[in-house]
Amino acid sequence: MALRPGLDWSRIQTVLLDMDGTLLDRHFDDTFFLEIIPKAYADLHRLKMAVARHRVLAAYKQVEGTLEWYDLAYWSRRLDLDFAKLQNEVSHLIRPHPYVMTFLEKITSMGLPVHLVTNAHPWSLQLKLSQTPIGSSLTGIWTSHNLGYPKEHAQFWPRLQEQLRFDPEKTLFADDSEPILEGAAAFGVGQLVHMARPSSAVPPIYSHRFLSVVDFRQILPP
């Protein structure tokens, strides 16, 4: 795919970026939620791994797309597991995607505000900021837990605009989730980027609706 496809940087006044799968490799999250948690649950209840995984994934499915899905305190209570401790044990897997820091440094050098917009729970957010340098280039951090709605919810964007006062038409938003990008599009966000390879452990899956790139090198400002 060609470099800098489809973005008009002269019109962008605000940059909003997702964290997991966009700035950071989602391999950590996939490993944690799909492998580490089922194994811990199996050990706790002396279950076979297949049975434990089935129960854990079924529990995830029940609250998918809600704030509870992203709430590590909720899951610690529901599954009787110490999610914060278990995340720390695999924190070595937390890393930025290629060219993320180059992109962030370029944007900040242009004087554009760069805001993190994430569904991540505060425990996970704090851990990831401590393990990576992305926080040094951020103007602000906005979480669904503080705003009261996950990014999938229609009220998320009006609530964010109340707090941030950004012009949707002159805003760039990058995320690895097509449904979340669709919500941003419905709100009127002018320039949207889909990250086609959220995890380094899987091949890219391109969007057919949104500008879709493998890494930030492809949308670096000129």
Disulfide bonds with the S-S distance in Angstrom:
none
